[in-house]
Amino acid sequence: MTEEIEALFSNAPPGEAFASIEARLRACPEAETNIQRSLVLDCVEALVRNRPRESGWVAAIFAASPAYLRKGQGPAAPAALMEDRLRALIGAAFGPGAPVERSVQIFALLPDLADISLVCALLHKGSGDLAPEDLFGAELITLKTCLCACVERLAAKGEIWLQAAPSAILWFWWVAQEDRVYAFVKSSMMDPRGVTALLDMIVETSETDGTLVIAVRRWSKLVDFQSLEKHALQLALNGSSRDDRTRARRFLDAFGNGKSELFR
Protein backbone atom coordinates (compact mmCIF):
# COMPACT_ATOMS: atom_id res chain seq x y z
CA MET A 1 0.00 0.00 0.00
CA THR A 2 2.78 2.44 0.89
CA GLU A 3 4.49 1.95 -2.46
CA GLU A 4 1.20 2.47 -4.29
CA ILE A 5 0.56 5.73 -2.42
CA GLU A 6 4.05 7.03 -3.13
CA ALA A 7 3.65 6.13 -6.82
CA LEU A 8 0.38 8.00 -7.05
CA PHE A 9 1.85 11.17 -5.56
CA SER A 10 4.96 10.86 -7.73
CA ASN A 11 2.96 10.58 -10.96
CA ALA A 12 0.13 13.05 -10.38
CA PRO A 13 -0.49 16.47 -8.78
CA PRO A 14 -1.34 16.20 -5.06
CA GLY A 15 -5.02 16.92 -5.55
CA GLU A 16 -5.43 14.19 -8.16
CA ALA A 17 -3.47 11.71 -6.06
CA PHE A 18 -5.67 12.32 -3.00
CA ALA A 19 -8.79 11.89 -5.15
CA SER A 20 -7.53 8.61 -6.59
CA ILE A 21 -6.72 7.28 -3.14
CA GLU A 22 -10.13 8.31 -1.79
CA ALA A 23 -11.86 6.50 -4.65
CA ARG A 24 -9.98 3.33 -3.71
CA LEU A 25 -10.71 3.74 0.00
CA ARG A 26 -14.44 3.94 -0.66
CA ALA A 27 -14.23 0.37 -1.87
CA CYS A 28 -12.46 -0.83 1.30
CA PRO A 29 -14.26 -2.32 4.32
CA GLU A 30 -15.11 0.37 6.85
CA ALA A 31 -12.88 -1.23 9.51
CA GLU A 32 -9.80 -0.80 7.30
CA THR A 33 -10.20 2.81 6.22
CA ASN A 34 -8.73 4.43 9.35
CA ILE A 35 -5.59 2.33 9.04
CA GLN A 36 -5.31 3.10 5.34
CA ARG A 37 -5.82 6.84 5.84
CA SER A 38 -3.16 6.84 8.52
CA LEU A 39 -0.79 5.23 6.04
CA VAL A 40 -1.66 7.91 3.48
CA LEU A 41 -0.78 10.64 5.95
CA ASP A 42 2.48 8.86 6.82
CA CYS A 43 3.48 8.96 3.16
CA VAL A 44 2.31 12.52 2.60
CA GLU A 45 4.19 13.74 5.67
CA ALA A 46 7.43 12.31 4.27
CA LEU A 47 6.78 13.74 0.81
CA VAL A 48 5.96 17.21 2.14
CA ARG A 49 9.13 17.25 4.24
CA ASN A 50 11.14 16.52 1.10
CA ARG A 51 9.18 18.85 -1.18
CA PRO A 52 7.97 21.75 0.99
CA ARG A 53 6.14 24.60 -0.70
CA GLU A 54 5.55 22.52 -3.80
CA SER A 55 2.62 23.95 -5.73
CA GLY A 56 -0.68 22.34 -4.84
CA TRP A 57 0.10 20.74 -1.47
CA VAL A 58 -1.81 23.18 0.75
CA ALA A 59 -4.91 23.27 -1.44
CA ALA A 60 -4.87 19.49 -1.87
CA ILE A 61 -4.63 18.82 1.88
CA PHE A 62 -7.52 21.16 2.62
CA ALA A 63 -9.63 19.57 -0.14
CA ALA A 64 -8.90 16.04 1.08
CA SER A 65 -9.27 16.82 4.79
CA PRO A 66 -13.04 16.23 5.27
CA ALA A 67 -12.80 12.46 4.75
CA TYR A 68 -9.95 12.28 7.27
CA LEU A 69 -11.59 14.57 9.81
CA ARG A 70 -14.88 12.68 9.75
CA LYS A 71 -12.99 9.55 10.83
CA GLY A 72 -11.58 11.48 13.79
CA GLN A 73 -14.94 12.45 15.26
CA GLY A 74 -17.05 10.88 17.98
CA PRO A 75 -16.54 8.13 20.55
CA ALA A 76 -15.04 5.69 18.07
CA ALA A 77 -12.36 8.16 16.94
CA PRO A 78 -8.83 6.81 16.53
CA ALA A 79 -6.37 7.57 19.31
CA ALA A 80 -4.10 9.65 17.07
CA LEU A 81 -6.41 12.50 16.16
CA MET A 82 -6.51 13.21 12.44
CA GLU A 83 -6.94 16.92 13.06
CA ASP A 84 -3.58 17.22 14.82
CA ARG A 85 -1.82 15.46 11.97
CA LEU A 86 -3.53 17.53 9.30
CA ARG A 87 -2.71 20.83 11.03
CA ALA A 88 0.94 19.80 11.30
CA LEU A 89 0.85 18.73 7.67
CA ILE A 90 -0.45 22.12 6.54
CA GLY A 91 2.34 23.79 8.51
CA ALA A 92 4.92 21.63 6.77
CA ALA A 93 3.35 22.31 3.38
CA PHE A 94 3.56 26.05 3.97
CA GLY A 95 7.31 25.69 4.33
CA PRO A 96 9.57 28.40 5.76
CA GLY A 97 7.83 31.34 4.05
CA ALA A 98 6.79 34.61 5.69
CA PRO A 99 3.42 34.93 7.49
CA VAL A 100 2.10 37.20 4.76
CA GLU A 101 2.70 34.47 2.16
CA ARG A 102 0.74 31.95 4.21
CA SER A 103 -2.06 34.45 4.68
CA VAL A 104 -2.29 35.07 0.95
CA GLN A 105 -2.70 31.32 0.38
CA ILE A 106 -5.52 31.05 2.92
CA PHE A 107 -7.31 34.15 1.60
CA ALA A 108 -7.16 32.65 -1.90
CA LEU A 109 -8.50 29.27 -0.75
CA LEU A 110 -11.35 30.41 1.51
CA PRO A 111 -13.95 31.15 -1.21
CA ASP A 112 -13.57 27.66 -2.67
CA LEU A 113 -13.50 25.59 0.52
CA ALA A 114 -16.60 23.41 0.73
CA ASP A 115 -15.60 22.39 4.25
CA ILE A 116 -14.01 24.87 6.65
CA SER A 117 -13.33 22.49 9.56
CA LEU A 118 -9.57 22.30 9.05
CA VAL A 119 -9.03 26.00 8.43
CA CYS A 120 -11.02 26.76 11.61
CA ALA A 121 -8.80 24.37 13.57
CA LEU A 122 -5.69 25.90 12.02
CA LEU A 123 -6.63 29.49 12.87
CA HIS A 124 -7.70 28.44 16.38
CA LYS A 125 -4.81 26.15 17.36
CA GLY A 126 -2.01 26.71 14.86
CA SER A 127 0.16 24.01 13.35
CA GLY A 128 2.59 21.81 15.23
CA ASP A 129 4.84 24.09 17.25
CA LEU A 130 3.60 27.27 15.56
CA ALA A 131 0.78 29.26 17.13
CA PRO A 132 -1.71 30.99 14.80
CA GLU A 133 0.06 34.30 15.45
CA ASP A 134 3.35 32.79 14.32
CA LEU A 135 1.79 31.35 11.18
CA PHE A 136 -0.09 34.41 9.98
CA GLY A 137 1.28 37.41 11.84
CA ALA A 138 -0.65 40.66 11.58
CA GLU A 139 -3.04 39.18 9.00
CA LEU A 140 -4.49 36.74 11.53
CA ILE A 141 -7.18 39.17 12.69
CA THR A 142 -8.39 39.77 9.14
CA LEU A 143 -8.32 36.05 8.38
CA LYS A 144 -10.39 35.30 11.48
CA THR A 145 -12.90 38.00 10.54
CA CYS A 146 -13.33 36.53 7.07
CA LEU A 147 -13.64 33.02 8.46
CA CYS A 148 -16.21 34.12 11.06
CA ALA A 149 -18.33 35.44 8.20
CA CYS A 150 -18.14 31.99 6.58
CA VAL A 151 -19.20 30.36 9.84
CA GLU A 152 -22.15 32.75 10.20
CA ARG A 153 -23.36 31.86 6.72
CA LEU A 154 -23.22 28.16 7.54
CA ALA A 155 -24.99 28.74 10.87
CA ALA A 156 -27.79 30.72 9.18
CA LYS A 157 -28.49 27.75 6.92
CA GLY A 158 -28.06 25.13 9.66
CA GLU A 159 -25.16 23.62 7.76
CA ILE A 160 -22.46 23.66 10.44
CA TRP A 161 -23.64 20.17 11.42
CA LEU A 162 -22.96 18.91 7.90
CA GLN A 163 -19.29 19.88 8.04
CA ALA A 164 -16.63 17.26 8.72
CA ALA A 165 -15.73 18.48 12.23
CA PRO A 166 -18.41 20.78 13.70
CA SER A 167 -16.51 20.90 16.99
CA ALA A 168 -13.50 22.56 15.31
CA ILE A 169 -15.77 25.21 13.83
CA LEU A 170 -17.62 25.85 17.10
CA TRP A 171 -14.46 26.25 19.19
CA PHE A 172 -12.98 28.65 16.64
CA TRP A 173 -16.22 30.66 16.62
CA TRP A 174 -16.52 30.58 20.42
CA VAL A 175 -13.25 32.52 20.85
CA ALA A 176 -14.75 35.37 18.84
CA GLN A 177 -18.38 35.23 19.97
CA GLU A 178 -19.02 33.20 23.11
CA ASP A 179 -22.65 34.21 23.65
CA ARG A 180 -23.52 33.80 19.97
CA VAL A 181 -22.18 30.25 19.89
CA TYR A 182 -23.94 29.21 23.10
CA ALA A 183 -27.24 30.53 21.73
CA PHE A 184 -26.69 28.83 18.36
CA VAL A 185 -25.96 25.45 19.95
CA LYS A 186 -29.05 25.70 22.15
CA SER A 187 -31.28 26.64 19.21
CA SER A 188 -29.82 23.73 17.22
CA MET A 189 -31.40 21.33 19.68
CA MET A 190 -34.68 22.06 17.90
CA ASP A 191 -33.18 20.56 14.73
CA PRO A 192 -32.82 16.74 14.61
CA ARG A 193 -29.52 17.16 12.74
CA GLY A 194 -28.21 19.38 15.52
CA VAL A 195 -29.25 16.99 18.29
CA THR A 196 -27.73 14.01 16.48
CA ALA A 197 -24.46 15.86 15.90
CA LEU A 198 -24.25 17.11 19.48
CA LEU A 199 -24.92 13.72 21.03
CA ASP A 200 -22.08 12.23 19.00
CA MET A 201 -19.69 15.17 19.00
CA ILE A 202 -19.08 15.59 22.70
CA VAL A 203 -18.72 11.93 23.69
CA GLU A 204 -15.16 10.66 23.84
CA THR A 205 -13.25 7.67 25.12
CA SER A 206 -11.39 8.10 28.40
CA GLU A 207 -7.65 7.68 28.06
CA THR A 208 -7.42 6.19 31.54
CA ASP A 209 -9.92 3.32 31.47
CA GLY A 210 -11.53 3.35 28.01
CA THR A 211 -15.02 4.27 29.25
CA LEU A 212 -17.17 6.78 27.37
CA VAL A 213 -17.14 10.18 29.00
CA ILE A 214 -18.02 13.81 28.40
CA ALA A 215 -15.69 16.60 29.54
CA VAL A 216 -18.60 18.46 31.14
CA ARG A 217 -16.60 21.39 32.47
CA ARG A 218 -15.09 22.14 29.06
CA TRP A 219 -18.20 21.56 26.93
CA SER A 220 -20.46 23.55 29.25
CA LYS A 221 -18.91 26.66 27.67
CA LEU A 222 -20.81 25.76 24.50
CA VAL A 223 -23.60 23.43 25.56
CA ASP A 224 -26.66 23.87 27.78
CA PHE A 225 -26.48 20.39 29.27
CA GLN A 226 -29.81 20.68 31.06
CA SER A 227 -31.58 21.12 27.72
CA LEU A 228 -29.50 18.52 25.89
CA GLU A 229 -30.09 15.93 28.62
CA LYS A 230 -33.85 16.42 28.25
CA HIS A 231 -33.62 15.88 24.49
CA ALA A 232 -31.49 12.79 25.05
CA LEU A 233 -33.95 11.31 27.55
CA GLN A 234 -36.84 11.83 25.13
CA LEU A 235 -34.85 10.29 22.30
CA ALA A 236 -33.76 7.32 24.42
CA LEU A 237 -37.39 6.53 25.23
CA ASN A 238 -39.17 7.54 22.03
CA GLY A 239 -36.56 7.70 19.28
CA SER A 240 -37.88 6.57 15.92
CA SER A 241 -34.83 4.44 15.14
CA ARG A 242 -32.57 2.08 17.04
CA ASP A 243 -29.56 4.22 16.12
CA ASP A 244 -31.16 7.29 17.68
CA ARG A 245 -32.05 5.44 20.86
CA THR A 246 -28.56 3.93 21.09
CA ARG A 247 -26.94 7.33 20.51
CA ALA A 248 -29.05 8.94 23.24
CA ARG A 249 -28.31 6.20 25.79
CA ARG A 250 -24.60 6.36 25.00
CA PHE A 251 -24.69 10.12 25.61
CA LEU A 252 -26.56 9.70 28.90
CA ASP A 253 -24.05 7.11 30.13
CA ALA A 254 -21.10 9.30 29.11
CA PHE A 255 -22.74 12.36 30.68
CA GLY A 256 -23.12 10.49 33.95
CA ASN A 257 -19.45 9.51 33.84
CA GLY A 258 -18.47 13.07 33.04
CA LYS A 259 -20.41 14.50 35.95
CA SER A 260 -18.82 12.02 38.33
CA GLU A 261 -15.37 13.11 37.09
CA LEU A 262 -16.09 16.64 38.36
CA PHE A 263 -16.07 15.42 41.96
CA ARG A 264 -12.90 13.30 41.85
N, C-alpha and C positions, 0 to 999 in steps of 0.2 A: 504493500500500500504506500509506504513512504517513497519508494522509487517512482511509483506512478504519479504521486502528487508533485514531486520535484520535476518530473518530465512535463507535466501540464504547465507548471509555472515557467519552465524554461522555454516552452514552445508557443506560449500565448501571452497576451497582456494580462495583468493581474485580474482584472474584472472578468475576462472570459474564462480564466482558469478557475476562479471561485464558482462561476456559474456552472461550469462543467462538473466540478466536484459535487455541487449541491444536487444536480440532476442525478448523479450516481447515488448519493446518499438517500435520496427519496425512495430508492428501490431497496434499501437495506432494511432489515428488521429494526424496529424501534429501539430494542435493547442495545444495538450495536452503534447507533448514531453518535452518542456522546463520546465513545472511545474514538471513533473515526474523526470526529470534529476536533478532538484534542490532538490527534496526530496531524491534522491539517495545520493547526496553529503551531505545533512544534516545527513543522517544515517552513511555514511562513516566517516565523520568528528568525530562523537561521538565514533565510533568504534576505529578509529586510536588513539584518545586521551586515550582510555582505554587500547589499545594494541599496543603502539608504538614499532617500530623496529621489529614487527612480520614479519617473513619471507614472502616475496611475495608482501607486500603492495606497495612498490615503483615501482616495475616492473609492477604490475597490474594497477596502476594509470596512468603510462605513456602509457601503451597499450590501456587503455580505453579512454584516453584523446581526441583523434581526434573527436569522436562523440559529445563530450561536447563542444570542442572549435569551431566546425563548427556552432553550435547554437549561439555562442557568437560573430559572425562576421556580419558586414554589418549594414545597417540602421535599420533593424528590430531586432537588438540584444537586449537581455534582459537587464534591468537596472543593475542588479548585474552581473558583467562580470564573465563568467566562468573561464577565465584565472586566475584572482586574487584568486579565490577559489581553483583552482587546484594547483597553486604555494604554497599557504599556506598549502594545504593538503600534498604535497610532503615534505614540511618542517616538518610537524608533523610526517609523516611516517618515516623520517630519525631518529627522536628521538634525544636524547642528546649526540650522539656520537661525536667523533673528526672529524674535517674537512677532514682528510686523509681517514677516513672510508667512508664518503659521496662520496668523489672523486672516490674511488675504485668502488663503486656501479655504478656511472655514466659511468666510463670508461668501465665497464663490459656490461652495457646496450646499449651503443652507436651503436655497430655493428648490433644489432638486431632491432633497432627502425625504423619502416617503416615511421613514421611521427616524425619529429624533432621539431615541433612547440613549444611544452611545454618545452623541454629542452633548446631551444633558449631563451624563455621567462625567465626561471629560471636563466640561466647564465647571462642574461642581467639585470634583475630586482631583483633577489633574491626571498626570500620566507617570506611572512609576515613581521616581524620586522627585519629579518636577510638579510643583503646585500650579494651579491654573494661572496665578500671577506670573510665574516663571515662564510658562508656555506662551502667554499672549500679551504680557506687559500691559501697557496703557490701553490697549484695545479691548481688554477683557470686559470692561464695563459696557462698551458698545455691543460687543458680541452677546453678552448676557441679555441686554435689552432687546436685541433682535430675536434671540431665542425665546425669551418670555412671550413675545408677540406670537410666535409659532405655537407655544403651549396654550395660550389663551384661545387661539383659533381652534385647536383640537378640543379643548375643554368645552367651548361653545357648542360643538357638534357631538359631544359625548364620545369622542374618538380616542381619548387618552387610553382607555381600557383596551383598545385594539392594537396598541403599540407593543413592541416586543418586551419591553421592561417598564411598565407603568411606574414602578417604584423609583427608578432612576429619574424619571421626569418629575414626579411629585417632590422628591427631595431637592432637586435643583430649584423648582418653583418655590418651595417652602422658604428657602433662604431669602428670596426676594419679597414674597408676599405670604407671610404666615397665616393671617386671618383668612385670606382669599382661598388658600389651599384647604384649610380646615372646613370651610363652608362648602367648597366644591365636593370634597370627599363625603361629607354628610349628605348633601343633596343627591350624590350618586347612588346612595343606598335605595333610592326610589326606582332605580334602573336595574333590572335583573343582571345586565352585563356588569354593572358596577359592583353589585353584591358578590357575584361570582368571582370577579377579579380580586376583590378585597379579601374574601375568605381564603383564597389561594395565596395571595401575595405576601401576607404577613406571617404565614406559618413557616417555620424553619426547623431544621433538625439540630438538636443540642449537640455541641461538640463533646460534651462530657459523657453523656450516657446514651445518646442516640434517640432520645424521646423527642416527640414533636412539641414545640414550645413557641410562644409569642413573646417578643421582647416588649412587654407592655409599656414600660417606662418610656422607651424610645418612640414607639409607634403612637403613643397617646398624643404626641405633638401634632399628628395628622388625623388621627381617627377618634371619633366619638364612640368609645367601646360600649357604652350603655346602649346606644342605638343599634350598633352592629350586632351585639349579643342578642337583642330582641329579634332581629331579622334572622339570625342563625337559628334560634330556637324555633321560630315559625317554619323555617325551611326544613329543619331536622324532623319536624313532626308532619308537615304537610307538603313537602317538596314533591313536584310532579314527576321527578325522575330519581332513580337510585343514585346517580352521580351527585345530584344536588343534595340529597339527604346525607350521603357519605361525606361530601365536602363540608357540610354544616356541622356534622358531628365531629369531624376531625378538627375543625376550628374550635369548637367548644372544649374539646379535650386539651388542645394546645393552649387555649386561653386560660383554662384552669391551671395548667402547669406554669404558665407565665406569671399568673397572679401569685402563685405560691413562691416563685423565685424572688418576688419583691420582699419577702419577709425572712429570707435566709441570710 
